[in-house]
Amino acid sequence: MPVFSSHFTISHLEHRPQAISEPMDIFLQLMIDYGSGWTIFYNGPKCGASAPDHLHFQAAPSGQLPIEKEIEEARRLTLVARVEGVPLIVLREAGREVVILQGGDANKVGAAFRRFLSALKRVLVRDEEPMMNIVGNYHEKQWRLVIFPRRKHRPDIFFREGDARVVVSPGVIDMGGVLITPSKRDFDRLDAVAIASIYREVSLEGKIVERAIAAMVE
């Protein structure tokens, strides 16, 4: 179901795994094709993807996610490294880990992202793609990737029984600040404390993200 008005799914014509490393160039190109008034989304295969075994992105008009406003608050942004000449920035006080790559050269932004992906793989000691969600847009000749590194697909409350269960399965839109539930009852139960707990649980630990960033610049 569309979450926003004019909410599109962009599916690959071929049946390919949901993975971001190779099609990152397409992801960046889509930001130009749609224009500065649009935001492009990516869900990792175990991070809210509606079709986890078929490569797809999403697109929606910009300005509908709280995270898009939060990353404009300069006091909360910290430049921690430059990779391929691209600034790597972290957003503070977000309740979950948020890494931002931004630059005016799509090739360099793509290269910096792949280095971050590779560093996460090394730190996590795994061959498969690290779990993540990505919000991307192109504005004032700058590509921007807002990355949410993940450690879990769903919070524990999703698996509880009876009245203790809350059906919430965070994808990129949820990580961006708009939490979706199938039932109004569950939506009404998601207060600030519950949401903060969900973000902490599904987001990758800050120390691991720091280690990955350090590995990128070694």
N, C-alpha and C positions, 0 to 999 in steps of 0.2 A: 504493500500500500504506500502511495506517496505520503511523505510527511509534510512537505511544503507544497505550495502552489508551484507549478512548473518544475516538478522534481522528476528528473530523468535517470534511467539506467542506461549506460553505454556498454554494450556487450560485444566481446570479440566475435567475429564471424565464425571462427574456428573454436572447437572445444579444447581449451588450454587450461592448465592449472591456474588458480588464483595466486599470483605471485607478482611482486612489484619491481624486482631488480631489472629485468630485461625491458619491460614496457614503461619504465620511468620516463624515457624520452617521449613516448606517446602521451603520458600523463601531463608532462610539461607543455607539449604542443596543444593539448586540449584546452589548457588555460588561455592560450592565445586565441584559439579558434572560437571559444565561447565569449571571450572578452572580459574586461575588468569588472563587469557587473555580475559575474558568475563565480561560483566556487565549485571546485572539483573534489570529490571524495574518493578515498580508497579504504576498504576494510580488508585486513589480512584474513586468510581463510578460516581462522578460528577466533575472529575478533568482530563478529557481527555480520559477516558476509551473507547476503541473501542466497547466493549461489556459490558455495565455498569451493566447488570443483570446476568452476567456469570463470575465466578472466572477465572482469567487468569493473567499471567505475560508476560513479554517480555524479550528477550535476544539479545544482539548485542556485537560485538567485542569492547573491552575497548579502551579508548583513543580518542573517537570521540566527546565527549561532553566537552565544555569549562570548565564546573564545575569540571571535573576530574583533570584539571590542577590547577584550582584556589584553591582547597582544599589542594594542596601541598605547598602553599605559607605560610610558618610558621608565618610570621608577621601578617597575617590576621586571625589566629586561636586563639581563647580564650577558655581556659578550664574554664567552669563555675560550674561544679559539677561532682561528681562521683556517679553513681547509680548502685547498684548491683555490685560494683567494676569496672564498665565500665565508662570510661571518656565520659562526655557529653560536646561537643565542639560546639561553634557557629562560623560561618564564617562572618567576618566583610566586609563592603564595597562591598556587593554583589548586592545591589539593591532590594533584597528580602530576606525573612528570610530563613536561612539555618542552620539546626541543624544536628550534626554529632555524631553518636554513633560508637565506635570502640573498639574491644577487641578480645582476643584470645580464648574465651570460648563462643560457640554459644548459650548455654543455658542462660548464663548471659546477652549476648547481646539481646537475645529475651525477657528476663525478664525486662531489662531496657527499651526496646522499649514499652512493654505493659504498664509499669508504666507511660511513657511519654504520651501514648495514653489515659490512664485513667485520667491523670492530665488535659489534654486538654479537655476531656469531662466535667470534673468538672468545669473548668474555663469558658467554653463556655455554660455550663448548658444545655447539650443535651444528649440524649440517643444514637443517631445514631453515626456512626463512623465520627470523625472529618475529614474534607477534607484535603487531602495530596497527594503528589507524593513522591516516594522513588527511589533512585538509590543505588544499592548494589553491592559490589564486595568482593572477597576474595583474599588477596595478602599477601605473606610472613607470612602465618599462622594467619592472622588477618581478621576478618569480619568487614566490614564497611558499615554503613547505612547513606546515605545522604538524609535527610528528608526536604521536602519543605512544611511547613504548609500552608494551603490555606484558603481563606475566600470567594472566588468567583470562579465560573466555567469559566465564560467568561467576558472579559472587556466590558464596555459600547459601545465601537466603533463597536463591533460585531452586535449590535442591531440597529444601526443607519440606515437611509435610503439613497438611492442614492449614490452619490459620497463620502458621509461622512462615508460610511460603509467600514470597513476592516474586512475580514473574517479570524480571528485568534482565535483559541480556545486552550489555553495552556494546554498541557499535560506534562508528565514527561520529554520528550525530549526537549520541549520548555523551561521548567523551568531549564533544564540543560544547556541551552544556544544556542540550535539550533531551531530557530523559523520556523514553517512550515505554509505555506498558500496554499490554493488550486490554487490561481491565481498568475501569475508573477506580475501583476499590484499591488496587495496588498503587495507582498514581497518587491517590489521596494520602497514602501511608508513607510516601517518600518525602520525609521532611529533610531539613538541612543535615541533621546528624546522620540519618540513614544514607544520604547521598555521599557525604564525606567518607563514610565507611566503605561504600561500594567503590569509590574512586581509589582509595588506598589499597583495597584488596586486589583490584584488577590491574592497577598500574605497576609497571616495573619499578623496583626499588631504586631510589635515588643514587645510592652508592654504586650500583651496577651501571647505571647510566654514566656516572662520573668516570668509572673505570673505562667504559667504552670510548668516551670522548678523549680521555688521556691516551688510549691506545691509538687513536687516529692521528695524533700529532707527534708520536714518538719517532 
